[in-house]
Amino acid sequence: MSINPHLEEVANMDEEKLLSTEASDDHPFAVESGQTTEPEMGSTPDPDEAPGAYTPASPTIDSNSRGKAATPAADPADEREEASTVENPNESAIAPVMDRAASTDLVDTEIHDPNVDANSPANSQEPEEATPAVATSPPQVKTSGPPSIAAIALAYIREQFELTFTADGTAYAVDNSSGHPRVYRVDSARFASAIRKLVYLKNPALILTADIVREIQGQLSALAELIGQESQVWLRVAQLENGIEIDRGDTDLTRFRITAGEVEVITQGSETLFHREPSHLPFPYPAEKGDIGKLLPYLNVEESQKRLLVAWVTYTLAHSKVSSTNYVVLVLRGDRGSGKSTMCNVILGSLVGPTTLGVQAFPGNEHTLAIVAQTQHVGMFDNIRSFTPSQQDQLCRAATRATVSTRKLYTDGEAFTQSLHFAPVLNGIHPFIDQDDLAQRCLTIKLQPLDSEGRETEQRLQERFERDLPVIFRGALDLIAEIFTRLPTVNVKYPERMLEFSQWLAAMEEVLNLPAGELQKAYRDNLVQAMHDSLEDDPLAEAILQFAKGNSSIIWRGTPQDLFNGLTRTVPADVLNTANWPRNAISLSLRLKKLRPKLSGAGVEVTVGKRGKEREIAVHHTGRSS
């Protein structure tokens, strides 16, 4: 077996020489007696060493003649490596040696530990039978050098931003260099753009690539979890102890603070954290004096519904996404040409949530609906024709706050949750809500058809509306502030399922000097009428409603056959021949189970007794109708 000549020299040193050797940082095998010995492979002698110090050549092993020292040709890559590591002179010697060692066939090379006596019994065997010793010193690695671009950029970013996270684990970066905190979601494209700009302004020579930006964002997300503090980050509207704060959405970070009886425009000093989305547009800047009455001429609805719509606007704007908030679902119905889209895009959007998105198609699944909730205070959906029961359940959950669970990756089972909470606005021509659970959370507004004289282009309407908008918006803020003063002591005469909205209506009655209960009763009648409207498309439900009204003075009782006969006598013949009409009493009983919630919302209670030939059905008109 061939042995590397330099390793053989170290291995054959006698014990006395080994014991007299002092190790130092620069000379692992320095000898007190002045005797020269070879330093560790790859190390570089100190230039201040006493004359005569041994300077080894880097040994190599020729694959054709093992055991003979050979001097390899200079490797250009090695020369570049030497030139690039001036700060660490040892590295220029380490790298070529390690490279050549990695490329050398050492199958037949025996390595001797210099701390073991070469003449010991363990090493006195024939070379062919010797077991190679394992090197005990760890490999030398580079521990110094210029910082990476990501490290330099990260240092700049840490100087500018503080890190925090929310209860759901989302990391945010906060810039406090302006009058108000400017907040970015760490993993967002908006923050990626911000850190590129920051680093470029600090050092124009540093251009961050997409990969480096992703690396930095990942490190900051981890740091936020490790060193950040949990915070509450709001979207557009924040809940305060004694009121609310609204992020206007402009570049100056202007805030509107509304408390009981007071509206303030805040230009600096707020500590509330607001997250913005790229789709957000600024709220109008309020005038010095407001007048909510200027909004009424722009509302193409019945006079009795105008104040209800004003109540919805102020209620929605005044409530942030906290667990106690129950949003009222606004339903806008009207024929073609009644201005449904204009009402959403121009009027309501400007007052409760300006956005570039406008009205959208309703999402196909709950996860997509949750994305809307994560980015918008109000979500507007256009041209609704019908809803499945599942979609109506989703809207109920969105109005009253829920969570949607999913997996972070398709490759693992770790789950995370998204909040599903926003104020939905729906528009369509025909009634599209038939579930009582959702209907009780709605406010339905019917838009009036526009004649040729009253119709104007959306552009002209928008120009006219924008001139009045600062006064209208200030009027809305003033109304919210006055309602805040009445809420603690308000008396609700007509409580509905959305009790918070009933309380808001009661307080608004006091502010506007309306008779107590006027707006509350209008809301109750609105709920009943909406259920009546939803029954119009179902001939059986409409027939039962009219049958109940005809017997409103009593509770009608009879068998399924009696009810079937009574209903059949009240409907036209063309209805009896349609697929929507039950064929017999058994079919009627089955249909009643599905119609009971809808009929209940319209003021008709239907009770079905136990099974049997003489099963009794009771029909009672409760009087809750408009």
DOGU-724337 format. One record per residue (C-alpha): residue number from 1; x negated, y negated, z. Coordinates in steps of 0.05 Angstrom, whole numbers. Layout:
residues N
ATOM num     c1     c2     c3
ATOM NUM      X      Y      Z
...
This chain:
residues 626
ATOM num     c1     c2     c3
ATOM   1      0      0      0
ATOM   2    -26    -70    -18
ATOM   3    -27   -124     35
ATOM   4    -26   -199     24
ATOM   5    -99   -220     38
ATOM   6    -79   -280     81
ATOM   7    -30   -240    122
ATOM   8    -83   -186    129
ATOM   9   -133   -237    156
ATOM  10    -84   -258    211
ATOM  11    -65   -186    227
ATOM  12   -138   -165    236
ATOM  13   -156   -220    285
ATOM  14   -179   -190    351
ATOM  15   -141   -202    415
ATOM  16   -191   -251    443
ATOM  17   -183   -298    384
ATOM  18   -108   -293    388
ATOM  19   -107   -309    462
ATOM  20   -152   -369    452
ATOM  21   -106   -400    400
ATOM  22    -66   -461    420
ATOM  23     -3   -476    381
ATOM  24     13   -547    364
ATOM  25     66   -581    321
ATOM  26     18   -592    264
ATOM  27    -29   -532    273
ATOM  28      6   -468    292
ATOM  29    -61   -432    296
ATOM  30   -110   -486    320
ATOM  31   -172   -455    354
ATOM  32   -208   -488    412
ATOM  33   -277   -460    393
ATOM  34   -273   -496    326
ATOM  35   -267   -431    289
ATOM  36   -223   -440    229
ATOM  37   -161   -399    219
ATOM  38   -106   -401    170
ATOM  39    -44   -441    188
ATOM  40     26   -413    181
ATOM  41     47   -403    109
ATOM  42     75   -466     79
ATOM  43     48   -514    132
ATOM  44      4   -574    115
ATOM  45    -58   -592    155
ATOM  46    -63   -658    191
ATOM  47   -105   -707    150
ATOM  48   -138   -730    215
ATOM  49   -163   -658    228
ATOM  50   -237   -651    245
ATOM  51   -281   -637    185
ATOM  52   -286   -564    167
ATOM  53   -213   -549    182
ATOM  54   -188   -494    139
ATOM  55   -144   -515     80
ATOM  56   -109   -455     50
ATOM  57    -85   -446    -20
ATOM  58    -14   -422    -28
ATOM  59    -19   -347    -38
ATOM  60     21   -309    -90
ATOM  61     28   -237   -109
ATOM  62     19   -217   -180
ATOM  63     70   -164   -199
ATOM  64     18   -130   -244
ATOM  65    -39   -126   -193
ATOM  66    -14   -128   -122
ATOM  67    -64   -149    -68
ATOM  68   -102   -197   -113
ATOM  69    -96   -271   -102
ATOM  70    -71   -310   -162
ATOM  71    -63   -383   -175
ATOM  72      3   -396   -211
ATOM  73     14   -450   -262
ATOM  74     43   -514   -235
ATOM  75    119   -511   -235
ATOM  76    151   -577   -259
ATOM  77    210   -566   -212
ATOM  78    161   -560   -155
ATOM  79    127   -625   -174
ATOM  80    194   -661   -175
ATOM  81    210   -631   -107
ATOM  82    144   -657    -80
ATOM  83    157   -726   -107
ATOM  84    227   -729    -76
ATOM  85    207   -710     -5
ATOM  86    155   -761     13
ATOM  87    187   -772     82
ATOM  88    170   -700    102
ATOM  89    100   -680     77
ATOM  90    111   -609    101
ATOM  91    169   -599     54
ATOM  92    126   -604     -9
ATOM  93     87   -544     14
ATOM  94    146   -505     41
ATOM  95    190   -509    -20
ATOM  96    142   -479    -71
ATOM  97    121   -424    -24
ATOM  98    192   -405     -7
ATOM  99    212   -407    -80
ATOM 100    155   -363   -101
ATOM 101    167   -316    -42
ATOM 102    239   -309    -62
ATOM 103    219   -290   -133
ATOM 104    164   -241   -112
ATOM 105    176   -166   -107
ATOM 106    157   -150    -35
ATOM 107    181    -79    -33
ATOM 108    111    -52    -21
ATOM 109     85   -111     20
ATOM 110     74   -100     95
ATOM 111     82   -160    140
ATOM 112     44   -159    207
ATOM 113     65   -198    268
ATOM 114      3   -237    291
ATOM 115     25   -229    364
ATOM 116     17   -154    360
ATOM 117    -51   -120    366
ATOM 118    -68    -91    298
ATOM 119   -107    -34    333
ATOM 120    -49    -14    378
ATOM 121    -21     56    369
ATOM 122     41     27    336
ATOM 123     -3     -1    281
ATOM 124    -55     54    275
ATOM 125    -14     97    228
ATOM 126    -26    104    154
ATOM 127     -1     45    114
ATOM 128     49     88     76
ATOM 129     83    109    141
ATOM 130     83     40    175
ATOM 131    149      5    189
ATOM 132    147    -69    168
ATOM 133    154   -116    227
ATOM 134    211   -166    227
ATOM 135    189   -239    226
ATOM 136    206   -272    293
ATOM 137    201   -345    273
ATOM 138    263   -377    243
ATOM 139    258   -403    172
ATOM 140    239   -476    165
ATOM 141    297   -520    140
ATOM 142    302   -592    120
ATOM 143    325   -633    179
ATOM 144    312   -703    153
ATOM 145    322   -742     90
ATOM 146    365   -797     60
ATOM 147    440   -794     81
ATOM 148    490   -772     29
ATOM 149    537   -819     -7
ATOM 150    596   -790     32
ATOM 151    559   -803     98
ATOM 152    544   -875     80
ATOM 153    616   -887     57
ATOM 154    643   -854    120
ATOM 155    602   -902    163
ATOM 156    631   -962    126
ATOM 157    702   -935    134
ATOM 158    693   -921    208
ATOM 159    672   -993    218
ATOM 160    736  -1018    184
ATOM 161    789   -969    206
ATOM 162    814   -937    270
ATOM 163    842   -867    266
ATOM 164    908   -843    296
ATOM 165    959   -789    285
ATOM 166   1034   -779    294
ATOM 167   1072   -725    331
ATOM 168   1077   -682    268
ATOM 169   1001   -683    259
ATOM 170    998   -733    202
ATOM 171    933   -773    204
ATOM 172    933   -848    193
ATOM 173    879   -901    186
ATOM 174    892   -970    216
ATOM 175    858  -1034    192
ATOM 176    863  -1088    246
ATOM 177    824  -1141    208
ATOM 178    887  -1178    187
ATOM 179    941  -1213    228
ATOM 180    980  -1148    234
ATOM 181    955  -1076    231
ATOM 182    952  -1048    160
ATOM 183    967   -974    161
ATOM 184    949   -920    111
ATOM 185    964   -846    110
ATOM 186    895   -814    106
ATOM 187    912   -764     52
ATOM 188    948   -814      8
ATOM 189    927   -842    -60
ATOM 190    937   -911    -31
ATOM 191    883   -899     22
ATOM 192    837   -868    -30
ATOM 193    841   -932    -70
ATOM 194    829   -974     -8
ATOM 195    766   -937     12
ATOM 196    738   -940    -59
ATOM 197    747  -1015    -58
ATOM 198    718  -1022     12
ATOM 199    655   -982     -4
ATOM 200    644  -1019    -69
ATOM 201    649  -1086    -35
ATOM 202    599  -1062     18
ATOM 203    551  -1032    -32
ATOM 204    565  -1041   -107
ATOM 205    515   -985   -122
ATOM 206    561   -934    -89
ATOM 207    617   -910   -135
ATOM 208    658   -857   -101
ATOM 209    680   -799   -145
ATOM 210    746   -763   -135
ATOM 211    710   -704   -102
ATOM 212    673   -749    -53
ATOM 213    738   -786    -36
ATOM 214    773   -720    -21
ATOM 215    715   -699     22
ATOM 216    719   -764     61
ATOM 217    794   -759     70
ATOM 218    787   -688     96
ATOM 219    734   -710    147
ATOM 220    776   -768    170
ATOM 221    838   -724    179
ATOM 222    797   -678    223
ATOM 223    768   -737    262
ATOM 224    837   -766    273
ATOM 225    857   -702    307
ATOM 226    793   -699    348
ATOM 227    783   -771    371
ATOM 228    847   -808    352
ATOM 229    906   -823    397
ATOM 230    978   -804    381
ATOM 231   1019   -863    357
ATOM 232   1088   -879    329
ATOM 233   1085   -900    257
ATOM 234   1149   -930    227
ATOM 235   1178   -935    157
ATOM 236   1209  -1004    142
ATOM 237   1247  -1011    209
ATOM 238   1217  -1001    278
ATOM 239   1255   -992    343
ATOM 240   1234  -1040    399
ATOM 241   1254  -1038    471
ATOM 242   1301  -1097    462
ATOM 243   1314  -1098    387
ATOM 244   1281  -1081    321
ATOM 245   1223  -1102    277
ATOM 246   1227  -1100    201
ATOM 247   1166  -1096    156
ATOM 248   1180  -1145     99
ATOM 249   1133  -1107     54
ATOM 250   1092  -1165     27
ATOM 251   1017  -1172     22
ATOM 252   1016  -1219     82
ATOM 253   1045  -1164    127
ATOM 254   1103  -1209    148
ATOM 255   1150  -1180    201
ATOM 256   1221  -1198    221
ATOM 257   1236  -1187    295
ATOM 258   1310  -1185    315
ATOM 259   1331  -1184    387
ATOM 260   1395  -1203    422
ATOM 261   1414  -1271    394
ATOM 262   1347  -1286    362
ATOM 263   1313  -1276    294
ATOM 264   1238  -1289    288
ATOM 265   1191  -1288    229
ATOM 266   1125  -1259    254
ATOM 267   1062  -1275    215
ATOM 268   1010  -1247    264
ATOM 269   1002  -1214    331
ATOM 270   1048  -1154    321
ATOM 271   1021  -1086    343
ATOM 272   1076  -1045    310
ATOM 273   1049   -994    260
ATOM 274   1085   -991    194
ATOM 275   1069   -943    138
ATOM 276   1085   -965     67
ATOM 277   1098   -927      3
ATOM 278   1077   -951    -66
ATOM 279   1151   -953    -87
ATOM 280   1169  -1004    -33
ATOM 281   1187  -1075    -54
ATOM 282   1189  -1135     -7
ATOM 283   1252  -1154     30
ATOM 284   1276  -1225     13
ATOM 285   1246  -1281     54
ATOM 286   1303  -1308     97
ATOM 287   1327  -1379     92
ATOM 288   1327  -1425    153
ATOM 289   1403  -1419    157
ATOM 290   1443  -1359    137
ATOM 291   1513  -1345    112
ATOM 292   1536  -1273    105
ATOM 293   1600  -1299     73
ATOM 294   1562  -1313      9
ATOM 295   1556  -1238     -1
ATOM 296   1631  -1226     -6
ATOM 297   1642  -1253    -77
ATOM 298   1590  -1203   -103
ATOM 299   1627  -1144    -73
ATOM 300   1673  -1116   -127
ATOM 301   1719  -1081    -76
ATOM 302   1785  -1091    -42
ATOM 303   1788  -1147      9
ATOM 304   1803  -1098     65
ATOM 305   1738  -1060     50
ATOM 306   1690  -1119     43
ATOM 307   1679  -1127    118
ATOM 308   1669  -1051    125
ATOM 309   1615  -1055     72
ATOM 310   1582  -1114    108
ATOM 311   1585  -1072    172
ATOM 312   1550  -1014    136
ATOM 313   1495  -1060    110
ATOM 314   1479  -1090    178
ATOM 315   1485  -1024    215
ATOM 316   1438   -988    167
ATOM 317   1387  -1044    168
ATOM 318   1388  -1048    244
ATOM 319   1375   -974    258
ATOM 320   1307   -942    253
ATOM 321   1293   -868    244
ATOM 322   1297   -847    317
ATOM 323   1331   -784    341
ATOM 324   1391   -822    368
ATOM 325   1407   -855    301
ATOM 326   1465   -827    261
ATOM 327   1469   -858    192
ATOM 328   1536   -867    158
ATOM 329   1538   -837     87
ATOM 330   1562   -891     39
ATOM 331   1605   -865    -18
ATOM 332   1618   -913    -77
ATOM 333   1674   -890   -123
ATOM 334   1698   -924   -186
ATOM 335   1714   -914   -259
ATOM 336   1666   -928   -315
ATOM 337   1650  -1002   -319
ATOM 338   1664  -1016   -246
ATOM 339   1591  -1034   -232
ATOM 340   1571   -975   -187
ATOM 341   1498   -975   -209
ATOM 342   1494  -1051   -205
ATOM 343   1522  -1049   -134
ATOM 344   1467   -999   -115
ATOM 345   1408  -1028   -152
ATOM 346   1419  -1103   -146
ATOM 347   1461  -1116    -84
ATOM 348   1453  -1061    -33
ATOM 349   1382  -1044    -51
ATOM 350   1359  -1115    -40
ATOM 351   1390  -1118     29
ATOM 352   1374  -1050     60
ATOM 353   1314  -1022     23
ATOM 354   1283  -1055    -38
ATOM 355   1248  -1003    -80
ATOM 356   1224   -990   -151
ATOM 357   1260   -923   -151
ATOM 358   1331   -949   -155
ATOM 359   1386   -897   -160
ATOM 360   1364   -825   -174
ATOM 361   1393   -758   -191
ATOM 362   1409   -717   -130
ATOM 363   1351   -669   -112
ATOM 364   1358   -596   -128
ATOM 365   1336   -570    -60
ATOM 366   1327   -592     12
ATOM 367   1251   -597      8
ATOM 368   1256   -649    -47
ATOM 369   1310   -685     -7
ATOM 370   1261   -686     52
ATOM 371   1209   -721      7
ATOM 372   1260   -777     -5
ATOM 373   1269   -781     71
ATOM 374   1194   -787     82
ATOM 375   1187   -846     34
ATOM 376   1253   -885     37
ATOM 377   1297   -917     90
ATOM 378   1357   -911     43
ATOM 379   1364   -859    -13
ATOM 380   1412   -875    -71
ATOM 381   1439   -822   -117
ATOM 382   1477   -835   -181
ATOM 383   1536   -803   -219
ATOM 384   1553   -748   -170
ATOM 385   1604   -700   -200
ATOM 386   1608   -647   -147
ATOM 387   1570   -618    -88
ATOM 388   1560   -546    -66
ATOM 389   1575   -530      7
ATOM 390   1500   -524     18
ATOM 391   1486   -594    -10
ATOM 392   1540   -623     34
ATOM 393   1507   -590     94
ATOM 394   1441   -622     73
ATOM 395   1473   -691     72
ATOM 396   1502   -679    141
ATOM 397   1434   -661    167
ATOM 398   1401   -720    133
ATOM 399   1450   -770    163
ATOM 400   1441   -744    234
ATOM 401   1367   -723    233
ATOM 402   1341   -653    221
ATOM 403   1276   -619    202
ATOM 404   1257   -577    142
ATOM 405   1206   -521    153
ATOM 406   1159   -496    100
ATOM 407   1090   -466     93
ATOM 408   1027   -508     84
ATOM 409    999   -462     31
ATOM 410   1025   -405    -10
ATOM 411    967   -364     16
ATOM 412    982   -367     90
ATOM 413   1041   -364    136
ATOM 414   1027   -427    176
ATOM 415   1090   -469    178
ATOM 416   1099   -544    184
ATOM 417   1161   -587    188
ATOM 418   1185   -648    150
ATOM 419   1235   -697    180
ATOM 420   1301   -702    142
ATOM 421   1330   -768    163
ATOM 422   1354   -827    121
ATOM 423   1416   -865    100
ATOM 424   1447   -834     37
ATOM 425   1485   -874    -15
ATOM 426   1526   -834    -66
ATOM 427   1565   -859   -125
ATOM 428   1611   -824   -174
ATOM 429   1678   -827   -210
ATOM 430   1718   -770   -180
ATOM 431   1722   -747   -107
ATOM 432   1662   -702    -95
ATOM 433   1664   -690    -19
ATOM 434   1711   -635      4
ATOM 435   1678   -612     68
ATOM 436   1710   -642    130
ATOM 437   1643   -642    167
ATOM 438   1611   -688    116
ATOM 439   1674   -729    103
ATOM 440   1676   -750    177
ATOM 441   1606   -780    168
ATOM 442   1624   -822    107
ATOM 443   1649   -891     91
ATOM 444   1683   -890     23
ATOM 445   1687   -955    -16
ATOM 446   1727   -960    -81
ATOM 447   1701  -1007   -133
ATOM 448   1751  -1045   -175
ATOM 449   1750  -1042   -251
ATOM 450   1719  -1103   -284
ATOM 451   1756  -1137   -341
ATOM 452   1720  -1168   -400
ATOM 453   1721  -1237   -368
ATOM 454   1694  -1214   -301
ATOM 455   1641  -1169   -330
ATOM 456   1570  -1198   -338
ATOM 457   1504  -1166   -353
ATOM 458   1465  -1137   -295
ATOM 459   1408  -1186   -311
ATOM 460   1453  -1247   -305
ATOM 461   1485  -1220   -241
ATOM 462   1417  -1207   -212
ATOM 463   1392  -1277   -228
ATOM 464   1454  -1308   -195
ATOM 465   1450  -1261   -135
ATOM 466   1375  -1274   -124
ATOM 467   1389  -1348   -117
ATOM 468   1436  -1334    -59
ATOM 469   1397  -1276    -31
ATOM 470   1353  -1314     20
ATOM 471   1416  -1344     52
ATOM 472   1453  -1278     50
ATOM 473   1395  -1240     80
ATOM 474   1386  -1290    136
ATOM 475   1461  -1285    149
ATOM 476   1454  -1209    155
ATOM 477   1396  -1216    205
ATOM 478   1436  -1268    245
ATOM 479   1496  -1222    248
ATOM 480   1452  -1164    273
ATOM 481   1424  -1209    328
ATOM 482   1494  -1229    351
ATOM 483   1519  -1157    350
ATOM 484   1460  -1138    394
ATOM 485   1487  -1186    447
ATOM 486   1555  -1151    447
ATOM 487   1536  -1078    442
ATOM 488   1521  -1064    516
ATOM 489   1592  -1083    538
ATOM 490   1633  -1066    477
ATOM 491   1701  -1031    482
ATOM 492   1717   -978    429
ATOM 493   1791   -970    415
ATOM 494   1787   -920    358
ATOM 495   1727   -874    369
ATOM 496   1708   -831    310
ATOM 497   1656   -777    301
ATOM 498   1604   -830    282
ATOM 499   1613   -863    349
ATOM 500   1554   -910    342
ATOM 501   1585   -940    279
ATOM 502   1651   -948    315
ATOM 503   1614   -986    370
ATOM 504   1581  -1029    317
ATOM 505   1649  -1046    288
ATOM 506   1676  -1064    356
ATOM 507   1618  -1111    369
ATOM 508   1625  -1142    300
ATOM 509   1699  -1155    314
ATOM 510   1678  -1197    374
ATOM 511   1625  -1235    335
ATOM 512   1673  -1252    278
ATOM 513   1731  -1267    325
ATOM 514   1774  -1212    295
ATOM 515   1830  -1177    333
ATOM 516   1803  -1120    376
ATOM 517   1807  -1055    338
ATOM 518   1819  -1085    269
ATOM 519   1755  -1060    236
ATOM 520   1756   -996    277
ATOM 521   1825   -978    251
ATOM 522   1806   -996    181
ATOM 523   1749   -946    187
ATOM 524   1795   -892    214
ATOM 525   1844   -903    157
ATOM 526   1785   -901    108
ATOM 527   1766   -832    133
ATOM 528   1837   -806    126
ATOM 529   1846   -836     56
ATOM 530   1780   -805     33
ATOM 531   1806   -736     52
ATOM 532   1872   -751     17
ATOM 533   1833   -768    -46
ATOM 534   1793   -704    -42
ATOM 535   1859   -665    -41
ATOM 536   1883   -695   -106
ATOM 537   1841   -648   -148
ATOM 538   1870   -587   -112
ATOM 539   1944   -577   -128
ATOM 540   1955   -529    -70
ATOM 541   1924   -576    -19
ATOM 542   1964   -634    -47
ATOM 543   2029   -593    -44
ATOM 544   2016   -574     29
ATOM 545   2002   -647     46
ATOM 546   2068   -670     15
ATOM 547   2105   -612     47
ATOM 548   2078   -633    115
ATOM 549   2097   -705    105
ATOM 550   2167   -683     86
ATOM 551   2172   -647    153
ATOM 552   2134   -698    194
ATOM 553   2188   -701    249
ATOM 554   2178   -628    267
ATOM 555   2126   -573    269
ATOM 556   2147   -528    212
ATOM 557   2141   -453    227
ATOM 558   2151   -393    182
ATOM 559   2120   -332    149
ATOM 560   2070   -336     92
ATOM 561   2126   -318     44
ATOM 562   2170   -374     72
ATOM 563   2114   -425     61
ATOM 564   2100   -398     -8
ATOM 565   2173   -405    -28
ATOM 566   2177   -475      1
ATOM 567   2115   -499    -35
ATOM 568   2136   -468   -101
ATOM 569   2200   -508   -101
ATOM 570   2162   -574    -95
ATOM 571   2113   -569   -153
ATOM 572   2123   -575   -228
ATOM 573   2126   -513   -270
ATOM 574   2062   -530   -307
ATOM 575   2024   -528   -241
ATOM 576   2053   -459   -223
ATOM 577   2022   -430   -286
ATOM 578   1952   -454   -272
ATOM 579   1895   -412   -242
ATOM 580   1892   -460   -183
ATOM 581   1960   -439   -157
ATOM 582   1966   -376   -113
ATOM 583   2004   -318   -144
ATOM 584   2036   -292    -80
ATOM 585   2040   -301     -5
ATOM 586   1977   -260      7
ATOM 587   1936   -304    -39
ATOM 588   1965   -365     -4
ATOM 589   1942   -340     64
ATOM 590   1871   -330     38
ATOM 591   1870   -400      8
ATOM 592   1895   -432     72
ATOM 593   1832   -410    110
ATOM 594   1788   -450     63
ATOM 595   1835   -511     61
ATOM 596   1846   -519    135
ATOM 597   1784   -565    148
ATOM 598   1802   -609     89
ATOM 599   1875   -613    109
ATOM 600   1856   -629    181
ATOM 601   1816   -689    157
ATOM 602   1878   -713    119
ATOM 603   1921   -708    181
ATOM 604   1953   -640    170
ATOM 605   1942   -583    220
ATOM 606   1955   -512    195
ATOM 607   1955   -454    244
ATOM 608   1956   -382    220
ATOM 609   1978   -329    269
ATOM 610   1954   -257    277
ATOM 611   1957   -206    221
ATOM 612   2022   -170    209
ATOM 613   2085   -169    167
ATOM 614   2115   -226    207
ATOM 615   2052   -268    214
ATOM 616   2072   -339    232
ATOM 617   2044   -402    200
ATOM 618   2054   -471    232
ATOM 619   2046   -536    192
ATOM 620   2043   -601    230
ATOM 621   2033   -672    204
ATOM 622   1993   -707    259
ATOM 623   2008   -778    235
ATOM 624   1935   -795    223
ATOM 625   1946   -822    153
ATOM 626   1941   -889    119
